[in-house]
Amino acid sequence: MGNLIAEALSMGWMALAILAGLLVYFQMSISEPAAKKRAVFKTFIGIVATLLLFMAIANYTNNFYGQNRLLPVSLVIITVGTFVMALYFTNLSALLKIGGVMFFVAAFLSGYGNWLPQVEGGFPPVEEKKTWDSMTPQQLADEGEKIIFGGVGKNKEQGAIGKGQCPLCHAFHAGMLGERAPNLAGLPGRGKERLEDPKYSKGNPSKREYEAKEAFPGSGTAENGQEYIAESHACPSCYVVAGYGVKGTNDKQSPMPSIHKPPISLSLPELAAVDTWMYLREGIDAPSFEEIVKSYEKFIPEADRPKQADEKPAGATSLLADGSEPIDQIFAKGQCISCHTIPGIPGAVGTIGPKLEEGTSAPQRIKDPTYKGTAKSPTEYIMESIVDPSAFVVKPFPDNTMPKIFGQKLSAGALKKIVDYLSQVKTGAPPPKI
């Protein structure tokens, strides 16, 4: 306020000086006391109104290119000035009051408009279309990080997950443990070591003792580290790291889905971007885009390769499922089928987590003396177990195996469909229809 008054004085000193001169003149020239008092007082009111006018001008000048939301203050100041003058200049009172009302309405409308969120106009930026094979390695790695984690720089964020859904099972930093899948830190170098494992049967897939011998008949085995990474994505059960197989299979079957197939369906360029990030984040030069794509072509037949629309990076999706999908697709997109057996859902034969017969299990668990959650009904319990899986951990399964991100990564509609379905699944009864 002090700065505003000082600037108003510097702008309007000449007008104020004239009014001050009139004040002195009336004081000295008018002899009749009552007339002198009226003249002096009205001149003083004129000085106040003039000062307010120049304060309004100063505020407008200062904030026109800056804090434009303060511009209506100028109109408020002028409104105050006109009403002050209307009180003492009775012959102009009506005109001044009308002007004051007009300034007040203008101040209100202007203030409301300026306090609304401001959007800068203009033409939208030109979209620069990039094709995968024209990207630099760093650009490709950035796209890979988006696919894995949902954004560049999010690889250390708890719960960050992208279209690839990799963090649902894998850890990515040294020292972090994963209950369901190996830690992928150091994967580019470790891939070469896997090839030397006698159980991998390099060059002789027929000797493999795993659920799958080859990605497809005649594909053979990997011959280098990059081909090993490609094969592990295309055919996870061609080689299973000890301790990470589906329970009860003696590590002969992997719980990991083929990520070029639904529901993840990464295209070959997207897989190349993911692998490029895996190399670069280790400080290792990645193979070329063409070399990585070729390694995947070895293990994914052309008919099974997802199409990439317009050859444009797909980036990441914020939700795993938005609720518009059928329930079996929601379970698949959330990778529930990789860890749980869910009656009535095709492919849901996981054993990493408990069998989901919640129509029977949920009421029993709520009554369990060790239950410390807040659910009062089976549907509340099912919802709680999805969004806060540590509220009650079913024995003998360990805590912190299930990610705690599904409350953010599944829409309300998707969660409701899951709860509705699981609440109808009962032990020994036919599963509900999909």
NORSULPE-V985121 format. One record per pair of residues at least 24 apart in sequence whose C-alpha atoms are under 10 Angstrom apart, sorted by sequence separation. I is the first residue (numbers start at 1). J is the second residue. D is the distance in Angstrom with one decimal. If there is no record, write none. Layout:
i:j:d
I:J:D
I:J:D
This chain:
i:j:d
19:43:6.6
20:44:8.1
23:47:9.4
52:76:9.9
53:77:7.1
54:78:9.2
76:100:9.1
79:103:5.5
80:104:8.8
212:236:8.5
213:237:8.2
214:238:6.1
232:256:9.3
233:257:8.2
234:258:5.1
235:259:8.9
268:292:8.6
269:293:6.7
272:296:8.5
358:382:7.2
368:392:9.7
383:407:9.0
386:410:9.9
19:44:8.0
52:77:6.1
53:78:5.9
56:81:9.8
75:100:9.4
78:103:7.1
79:104:5.9
211:236:9.6
212:237:5.5
213:238:5.6
214:239:9.5
233:258:5.9
234:259:6.6
235:260:9.7
268:293:5.9
271:296:8.3
19:45:10.0
20:46:9.7
51:77:9.9
52:78:6.6
53:79:9.5
77:103:9.3
78:104:8.7
79:105:9.5
195:221:9.1
210:236:10.0
211:237:5.9
212:238:4.8
213:239:8.5
232:258:8.4
233:259:6.1
234:260:6.7
267:293:9.7
268:294:9.0
356:382:9.7
366:392:9.2
19:46:7.4
20:47:7.5
52:79:9.5
53:80:9.5
75:102:9.6
76:103:7.2
77:104:9.5
79:106:9.7
195:222:7.5
210:237:6.4
211:238:6.8
212:239:8.0
231:258:9.6
232:259:9.7
233:260:7.7
234:261:8.6
268:295:9.6
269:296:9.6
365:392:8.3
19:47:6.3
49:77:9.3
50:78:9.5
52:80:8.1
53:81:7.1
75:103:5.9
76:104:6.4
79:107:8.5
195:223:7.7
210:238:6.0
211:239:8.6
268:296:6.8
365:393:9.8
387:415:9.3
18:47:9.4
49:78:8.3
52:81:6.1
53:82:9.3
74:103:9.6
75:104:7.0
76:105:9.5
78:107:9.6
195:224:7.6
209:238:8.8
210:239:6.5
211:240:9.4
267:296:9.9
268:297:8.0
365:394:8.5
386:415:8.3
16:46:9.0
17:47:9.1
51:81:8.8
52:82:9.5
75:105:9.2
76:106:8.9
77:107:9.5
192:222:9.7
194:224:9.9
195:225:7.7
208:238:7.7
209:239:8.7
210:240:7.5
16:47:6.2
19:50:9.1
49:80:8.4
50:81:7.9
72:103:9.7
75:106:7.2
76:107:6.0
191:222:9.8
192:223:8.9
193:224:9.8
194:225:8.4
208:239:8.1
15:47:8.6
16:48:9.1
49:81:4.9
72:104:9.5
75:107:5.2
76:108:8.6
192:224:6.3
193:225:8.3
195:227:9.9
268:300:9.1
383:415:7.4
386:418:9.4
48:81:7.7
49:82:7.3
74:107:8.1
75:108:8.9
191:224:7.8
192:225:4.6
195:228:7.4
205:238:8.5
382:415:9.6
383:416:8.3
386:419:9.1
16:50:7.1
49:83:9.4
72:106:8.1
73:107:7.3
191:225:4.7
192:226:8.4
194:228:8.0
205:239:10.0
382:416:9.9
15:50:7.8
16:51:7.5
46:81:9.2
49:84:7.2
72:107:5.1
73:108:9.8
75:110:8.9
76:111:9.8
190:225:7.8
191:226:7.3
192:227:9.5
193:228:9.9
383:418:8.6
384:419:10.0
15:51:9.2
45:81:9.2
48:84:8.7
49:85:6.9
71:107:8.8
72:108:7.6
75:111:9.4
189:225:7.2
191:227:8.7
192:228:7.6
260:296:9.9
382:418:8.6
383:419:6.4
13:50:10.0
48:85:9.1
72:109:8.7
73:110:9.5
188:225:6.5
189:226:9.5
191:228:6.0
192:229:9.5
267:304:9.8
268:305:7.1
269:306:9.9
379:416:9.2
382:419:6.0
383:420:9.9
12:50:8.0
13:51:9.1
16:54:10.0
46:84:9.1
72:110:5.9
73:111:8.1
187:225:8.9
188:226:7.3
190:228:9.7
191:229:6.6
200:238:8.1
201:239:9.2
211:249:9.1
230:268:9.8
233:271:8.7
267:305:6.5
268:306:7.5
269:307:9.6
270:308:8.5
381:419:9.2
382:420:9.2
12:51:7.4
15:54:9.9
45:84:7.5
46:85:7.2
71:110:8.1
72:111:5.2
187:226:9.7
190:229:9.8
200:239:6.1
210:249:9.4
265:304:9.7
266:305:8.6
267:306:5.0
268:307:8.5
269:308:7.9
354:393:9.7
379:418:9.9
380:419:8.5
11:51:9.7
45:85:6.7
70:110:9.9
71:111:7.7
72:112:9.0
188:228:9.3
199:239:7.8
200:240:8.7
210:250:9.4
211:251:9.2
212:252:8.6
260:300:8.3
265:305:8.6
266:306:6.7
267:307:6.2
268:308:8.3
273:313:9.3
353:393:9.9
354:394:7.2
379:419:6.1
382:422:7.7
9:50:9.9
12:53:9.0
13:54:9.5
69:110:8.8
70:111:7.9
72:113:9.6
188:229:7.9
191:232:9.6
199:240:9.2
200:241:9.7
210:251:7.8
211:252:5.5
212:253:8.0
230:271:8.3
265:306:6.2
266:307:8.8
267:308:6.0
353:394:8.6
354:395:8.6
378:419:9.0
379:420:7.5
382:423:7.6
8:50:9.4
9:51:7.2
12:54:6.1
45:87:9.7
46:88:9.6
69:111:7.0
72:114:8.1
187:229:8.1
197:239:10.0
199:241:9.7
209:251:9.7
210:252:4.4
211:253:5.5
212:254:9.8
230:272:9.1
265:307:9.0
266:308:8.5
267:309:9.7
269:311:8.5
270:312:9.8
353:395:9.8
354:396:9.0
379:421:10.0
381:423:9.7
8:51:6.6
11:54:6.9
12:55:9.1
42:85:8.5
45:88:7.8
46:89:9.7
68:111:9.7
69:112:9.1
71:114:8.2
72:115:10.0
209:252:6.9
210:253:6.4
211:254:8.5
215:258:9.8
261:304:7.5
265:308:9.9
269:312:9.4
270:313:7.4
353:396:9.4
354:397:7.5
379:422:8.6
380:423:9.9
8:52:8.1
10:54:9.2
11:55:9.0
45:89:9.4
69:113:8.7
70:114:8.2
195:239:9.9
208:252:9.6
209:253:9.9
210:254:9.1
260:304:7.7
261:305:8.2
262:306:9.2
267:311:10.0
269:313:8.3
270:314:7.9
353:397:6.6
378:422:9.5
379:423:6.3
8:53:8.3
9:54:7.5
12:57:9.8
69:114:5.0
70:115:9.1
194:239:9.1
230:275:8.6
260:305:6.8
261:306:7.5
269:314:9.9
270:315:8.6
352:397:7.8
353:398:8.9
378:423:6.8
379:424:9.9
5:51:7.9
8:54:4.9
9:55:8.2
11:57:8.9
12:58:9.9
42:88:6.8
68:114:7.1
69:115:6.1
229:275:8.0
260:306:6.6
267:313:9.9
351:397:9.9
352:398:9.6
5:52:8.7
7:54:8.3
8:55:4.8
11:58:7.9
41:88:8.9
42:89:7.7
67:114:9.9
68:115:9.2
69:116:9.1
194:241:8.8
267:314:9.5
7:55:7.4
8:56:8.2
10:58:9.7
266:314:9.4
353:401:8.1
5:54:8.5
6:55:8.8
8:57:7.6
9:58:9.6
69:118:9.8
226:275:8.5
352:401:8.4
353:402:8.0
4:54:9.2
5:55:6.2
7:57:9.5
8:58:5.9
38:88:9.5
352:402:9.2
4:55:6.1
5:56:9.8
7:58:6.4
8:59:8.8
3:55:9.8
4:56:8.8
6:58:9.5
7:59:9.0
4:57:9.7
5:58:8.5
226:279:10.0
1:55:9.3
4:58:6.6
5:59:9.7
3:58:9.7
4:59:6.8
7:62:9.8
3:59:10.0
264:320:9.5
263:320:9.6
1:59:9.9
4:62:9.2
182:240:10.0
181:240:9.8
182:241:7.6
181:241:8.5
182:242:9.4
226:286:9.3
362:422:9.5
363:423:10.0
182:243:9.0
226:287:8.1
358:419:9.0
359:420:9.8
362:423:8.1
181:243:8.7
182:244:7.2
230:292:8.0
234:296:7.6
339:401:9.7
359:421:9.1
360:422:9.7
361:423:9.3
180:243:8.9
181:244:5.7
229:292:9.6
230:293:8.9
233:296:8.7
234:297:9.8
339:402:8.8
358:421:9.1
359:422:6.5
360:423:8.2
179:243:9.3
180:244:6.1
181:245:8.5
227:291:9.6
230:294:9.4
231:295:8.2
234:298:9.8
235:299:7.8
357:421:9.9
358:422:5.5
359:423:4.4
360:424:8.6
361:425:9.3
362:426:10.0
179:244:7.9
180:245:8.3
226:291:8.8
227:292:8.0
230:295:6.1
231:296:7.2
234:299:6.4
235:300:8.8
357:422:6.5
358:423:5.4
359:424:5.2
360:425:7.3
361:426:7.9
178:244:9.5
180:246:9.0
226:292:7.0
227:293:9.9
229:295:8.7
230:296:5.2
231:297:9.9
233:299:9.2
234:300:6.5
263:329:7.3
336:402:9.6
356:422:6.9
357:423:7.7
358:424:7.3
359:425:5.0
360:426:5.0
361:427:8.4
227:294:8.9
228:295:8.7
229:296:8.9
230:297:8.8
231:298:8.4
232:299:9.5
233:300:9.7
262:329:9.1
263:330:9.0
356:423:9.3
357:424:8.1
358:425:5.9
359:426:4.7
360:427:6.1
226:294:10.0
227:295:5.2
228:296:9.7
230:298:8.5
231:299:6.0
263:331:9.5
264:332:8.8
357:425:4.9
358:426:6.6
359:427:7.8
360:428:9.5
226:295:6.8
227:296:7.2
230:299:7.2
231:300:8.6
263:332:6.1
264:333:7.0
356:425:7.6
357:426:5.1
358:427:8.6
360:429:10.0
225:295:9.9
226:296:9.1
227:297:9.8
230:300:9.0
262:332:8.1
263:333:5.3
264:334:9.7
356:426:8.8
357:427:6.0
359:429:10.0
224:295:9.4
227:298:8.2
228:299:10.0
262:333:8.2
263:334:8.8
264:335:9.3
356:427:9.4
357:428:9.4
223:295:9.8
227:299:8.6
263:335:8.5
334:406:8.0
355:427:9.9
357:429:9.7
181:254:9.1
222:295:8.6
180:254:9.7
181:255:8.5
357:431:9.2
180:255:8.0
181:256:8.1
257:332:9.8
334:409:8.5
180:256:9.0
222:298:8.9
334:410:7.9
221:298:9.2
222:299:8.9
333:410:9.5
344:421:9.8
219:297:9.5
220:298:8.5
221:299:8.6
257:335:8.7
219:298:6.2
220:299:8.2
256:335:9.1
343:422:9.1
218:298:9.5
219:299:5.8
255:335:9.9
257:337:9.6
330:410:8.7
334:414:9.9
342:422:8.3
218:299:9.3
219:300:8.4
256:337:10.0
257:338:7.4
344:425:8.6
216:298:9.5
217:299:9.6
219:301:8.8
255:337:9.0
256:338:6.7
343:425:7.2
215:298:8.9
216:299:6.9
255:338:5.4
256:339:9.3
331:414:9.3
342:425:8.4
343:426:9.0
215:299:5.6
216:300:7.5
217:301:9.9
254:338:9.2
255:339:7.2
330:414:6.8
343:427:9.2
214:299:8.3
215:300:7.1
216:301:7.5
321:406:9.9
330:415:8.9
169:255:9.6
215:301:8.9
320:406:8.6
331:417:9.8
343:429:9.6
344:430:8.1
345:431:8.8
169:256:8.5
188:275:8.7
319:406:9.2
322:409:8.7
323:410:7.8
324:411:9.5
327:414:7.9
330:417:8.4
331:418:7.7
343:430:8.3
344:431:5.2
345:432:9.7
187:275:9.7
188:276:9.9
320:408:9.3
321:409:7.3
322:410:6.3
323:411:6.1
325:413:9.5
326:414:9.1
327:415:9.9
330:418:7.8
343:431:5.9
344:432:6.9
345:433:9.4
319:408:7.6
320:409:5.5
321:410:5.4
322:411:5.0
323:412:7.3
324:413:7.5
325:414:7.9
327:416:10.0
328:417:9.9
342:431:9.0
343:432:8.7
344:433:7.4
345:434:7.9
166:256:9.7
188:278:7.1
189:279:9.2
318:408:8.8
319:409:4.7
320:410:5.8
321:411:6.5
322:412:7.8
323:413:4.4
324:414:7.4
327:417:6.4
328:418:9.3
344:434:7.5
187:278:7.4
188:279:6.2
318:409:6.8
319:410:5.7
320:411:8.3
321:412:9.6
322:413:6.7
323:414:3.8
326:417:8.5
327:418:6.8
186:278:8.3
187:279:8.2
188:280:9.8
246:338:9.0
247:339:9.9
317:409:9.4
318:410:9.0
319:411:7.0
321:413:8.8
322:414:5.8
323:415:7.5
325:417:9.4
166:259:9.4
185:278:8.2
186:279:8.6
189:282:9.4
246:339:8.6
318:411:10.0
321:414:6.3
322:415:9.1
323:416:8.2
324:417:9.6
327:420:9.7
328:421:9.9
165:259:9.2
184:278:8.3
185:279:9.9
188:282:8.2
255:349:9.2
320:414:9.3
321:415:9.1
323:417:7.3
327:421:7.7
164:259:7.5
186:281:9.4
187:282:8.9
189:284:9.3
255:350:6.9
319:414:9.9
323:418:9.4
164:260:9.6
185:281:9.2
186:282:6.9
188:284:8.3
254:350:9.9
255:351:8.7
185:282:8.0
255:352:8.5
166:264:9.9
188:286:9.1
164:263:9.7
165:264:7.6
163:263:9.8
164:264:6.1
163:264:6.9
164:265:8.3
163:265:9.0
164:266:7.0
163:266:8.2
246:349:9.3
247:350:8.2
248:351:8.1
246:350:7.0
247:351:5.7
246:351:6.4
247:352:6.7
164:270:9.1
172:278:9.3
245:351:9.8
246:352:7.0
247:353:9.9
327:433:9.9
328:434:7.0
164:271:9.1
245:352:9.4
327:434:6.5
244:352:9.8
326:434:7.3
164:274:8.8
147:266:9.0
148:270:10.0
147:270:7.5
147:271:9.0
144:269:9.6
148:273:9.7
144:270:6.8
147:273:8.3
148:274:7.0
143:270:7.8
144:271:7.7
146:273:9.4
147:274:7.0
144:272:7.8
145:273:8.0
146:274:8.7
140:269:9.2
143:272:9.7
144:273:4.3
145:274:6.6
148:277:9.4
140:270:8.8
143:273:6.0
144:274:3.9
145:275:9.5
141:272:8.8
142:273:7.8
143:274:7.4
144:275:7.2
145:276:9.2
146:277:9.8
140:272:8.0
141:273:5.5
142:274:8.7
144:276:7.0
145:277:6.3
140:273:5.0
141:274:6.7
143:276:9.2
144:277:5.6
145:278:8.7
139:273:8.7
140:274:8.1
141:275:7.8
142:276:8.9
143:277:8.2
144:278:8.4
138:273:9.5
140:275:9.3
141:276:5.1
142:277:6.9
133:269:8.2
137:273:8.5
140:276:6.6
141:277:4.1
145:281:9.8
132:269:6.5
139:276:9.5
140:277:7.4
141:278:7.9
131:269:9.6
132:270:8.5
135:273:9.9
138:276:8.2
139:277:9.4
141:279:8.5
142:280:9.9
133:272:10.0
137:276:6.9
138:277:7.9
141:280:7.1
132:272:9.1
137:277:8.5
140:280:10.0
141:281:8.5
132:273:8.4
137:279:9.9
138:280:7.7
137:280:8.2
138:281:9.9
141:286:9.4
137:285:8.6
138:286:9.9
137:286:7.5
140:289:8.5
137:287:9.1
137:288:7.9
163:314:8.8
164:315:9.7
165:316:9.7
136:288:9.6
137:289:8.0
163:315:7.5
164:316:8.0
165:317:9.9
136:289:9.2
162:315:8.0
163:316:4.9
164:317:9.1
135:289:8.8
162:316:4.9
163:317:5.4
133:288:9.2
134:289:9.1
161:316:8.4
162:317:5.8
163:318:8.0
165:320:8.3
133:289:6.4
161:317:8.6
162:318:6.9
163:319:8.5
164:320:9.8
132:289:8.1
133:290:7.5
161:318:8.1
162:319:8.4
163:320:7.5
132:290:10.0
160:318:9.6
161:319:9.1
162:320:8.3
180:338:9.6
161:320:9.0
180:339:8.5
151:315:8.0
150:315:7.4
151:316:7.1
147:313:9.4
149:315:9.8
150:316:4.9
151:317:9.6
168:334:8.9
169:335:9.4
146:313:9.8
147:314:7.9
148:315:9.1
149:316:7.7
150:317:6.7
151:318:9.8
168:335:8.0
146:314:9.0
147:315:5.4
148:316:7.7
149:317:9.6
150:318:7.0
165:333:8.8
144:313:9.5
146:315:5.5
147:316:4.9
149:318:9.9
150:319:9.9
165:334:8.4
169:338:9.7
143:313:7.1
145:315:8.7
146:316:5.5
147:317:8.1
163:333:9.6
165:335:8.3
169:339:9.7
143:314:8.3
144:315:7.9
145:316:9.0
146:317:8.9
143:315:6.1
144:316:9.3
180:352:7.3
140:313:9.2
142:315:9.3
143:316:8.6
179:352:8.8
133:311:9.3
131:310:8.6
132:311:6.9
131:311:5.8
132:312:7.0
129:310:9.7
130:311:8.2
131:312:5.8
132:313:7.0
129:311:9.3
130:312:6.6
131:313:7.5
129:312:7.3
130:313:7.9
129:313:9.2
179:398:8.7
179:399:9.8
179:400:8.4
180:401:7.4
178:400:9.5
179:401:5.9
180:402:9.2
178:401:7.9
179:402:9.0
169:401:8.7
168:401:9.5
169:402:8.7
168:402:8.0
169:403:8.3
168:403:6.3
167:403:8.8
168:404:9.5
168:405:8.9
168:406:9.9
159:403:7.5
161:405:8.7
158:403:9.7
159:404:7.1
160:405:8.2
158:404:9.2
159:405:5.5
158:405:8.7
159:406:8.9
162:409:9.6
161:409:8.4
159:408:8.9
160:409:9.5
159:409:9.2
